Every structure is written in C-alpha cells, then in structure tokens.
Amino acid sequence: MESSTTSSIVEALTRAIVDHRLHPGAKLAEQKLADHFGVSRTLVRQALFQLAQNRLITLEPARGAFVAKPSVAEARQVFSVRRMLEAEMTRAFVQGVTPAKIRALRAHVASEKAAMDRADVTQRTELLGDFHVRMAELMGNDVLAQLLGELISRCALITLVYQSTTAAEHSHEEHGQIVDALAARDETRAVQLMQAHLLHVEEGLTFDREPPSNDLSMALSAVSP
C-alpha cells in the first residue's frame, strides 16, 4: 500500500511538472504535500527521493526539495556534444545496417507515435530520447549506449519542461526520416538529418516560458490525491 501511495505521489508531481503547473525552481514543501495527499511526511520524502533519482527535483540540505532547474548553458553544451557524437554514430550505423536493425528502429518509432496519440508526455519524452540509445544498442556498442544514456538523461528534464507538444511531434517525424535514410544506406543524408534533428530539438526549447503560479496547492489542484 505504501509503495502504491508513493508511486501515486510521484506520478502526480511528475504530471504537475510536465504540464507546467510547477515550474523549475518551485519549492516542494513536505508538509504541504503531506496535507494535500493526506499521507505522512515519510511517504512524501520517499516520493521526493524517487523524483530526485529521476533528476526531476533537487534535494538541498537544510533547504528542502525544489523542481530541478536545468540551465540554458548546460542544455547548449549537452546538445553540442550530442551532435558531434551522434554524427559519427550515424555513419557507423549505416556501415553495419541490416533489415533487422531497421525493423527494430521502425518498431521504436511506432511506440513513439502510440505514446503521442495517448498524450502520455512522460512516456513520449522517454521514447524520443531512447531512440538514440537504441541505435547504439543495435550497433552492439555498450560503451556508446551508456554514454548516450547519460547525456540523454541530462536532456530529459530539459525537454520534459521546455519542449512543446508540437516540437515533440516534429522530433518523432524526424526520427522516421532518419530511419528511412539509414534503410537506404544513404550515409550523407542520414548524418545531415541527425544533425538537423538535434539542432531542431535544441531550437524548439522555450526557455523564456512564462512561469506559472508558484503556489503548490494551486499547481496540484488538478491532481486528485
């Protein structure tokens, strides 16, 4: 029961963050959360710990929990590294492409579409990022997959908070175009599409979004405890 309750708190707070009802830097007061959900502060702490592991919030000694606030500089640097790394990954993928690998990527793109159709923002964001890791996995390069996974985890909150639904749809469409180029063994086009795709994702982030209310009760008002 406690595990289920903790999961429901995690889900509710995640939804409030991705729906932009809680913005980066917002304080998550334990007692207010406990009162809202009708649970003990112990269960709230467990939920906050899980959210911290997912990098959605930060826990600061003597200050409490806050919605994570990724910086613009960090986002720019991460995307710059990804463009360099993934251009070479795309070239290598074309060299070893097989029908089975293309089928696997097309299945992944189909999963992205399904998540978007059901408006599952969290799953959508996860799948869009995992597309790139999946390419490395299909190449059999565990080191590259791990490195990309770490980079993409740093992008996760950035895209979760700052990427619009329209920008996410474009990312999904671009993944399909990349797979088509890979299937055609068109290395030049595949690399160009990958570079353009990552640039479009970065350009589609709205860092100057008007912040919503910082009132915790108002932010969670649409969430059933």
Stockholm file with secondary structure:
# STOCKHOLM 1.0

chainA/1-225         MESSTTSSIVEALTRAIVDHRLHPGAKLAEQKLADHFGVSRTLVRQALFQLAQNRLITLEPARGAFVAKPSVAEARQVFSVRRMLEAEMTRAFVQGVTPAKIRALRAHVASEKAAMDRADVTQRTELLGDFHVRMAELMGNDVLAQLLGELISRCALITLVYQSTTAAEHSHEEHGQIVDALAARDETRAVQLMQAHLLHVEEGLTFDREPPSNDLSMALSAVSP
#=GR chainA/1-225 SS CHHHHHHHHHHHHHHHHHTTSSCTTCEECHHHHHHHHTSCHHHHHHHHHHHHHTTSEEEETTTEEEECCCCHHHHHHHHHHHHHHHHHHHHHHHHTCCHHHHHHHHHHHHHHHHHHHTTCHHHHHHHHHHHHHHHHHHTTCHHHHHHHHHHHHHHHHHHHHHBCHHHHHHHHHHHHHHHHHHHTTCHHHHHHHHHHHHHHHHHTBCTTCCCCCCCHHHHTTTSCC
#=GC SS_cons         CHHHHHHHHHHHHHHHHHTTSSCTTCEECHHHHHHHHTSCHHHHHHHHHHHHHTTSEEEETTTEEEECCCCHHHHHHHHHHHHHHHHHHHHHHHHTCCHHHHHHHHHHHHHHHHHHHTTCHHHHHHHHHHHHHHHHHHTTCHHHHHHHHHHHHHHHHHHHHHBCHHHHHHHHHHHHHHHHHHHTTCHHHHHHHHHHHHHHHHHTBCTTCCCCCCCHHHHTTTSCC
//
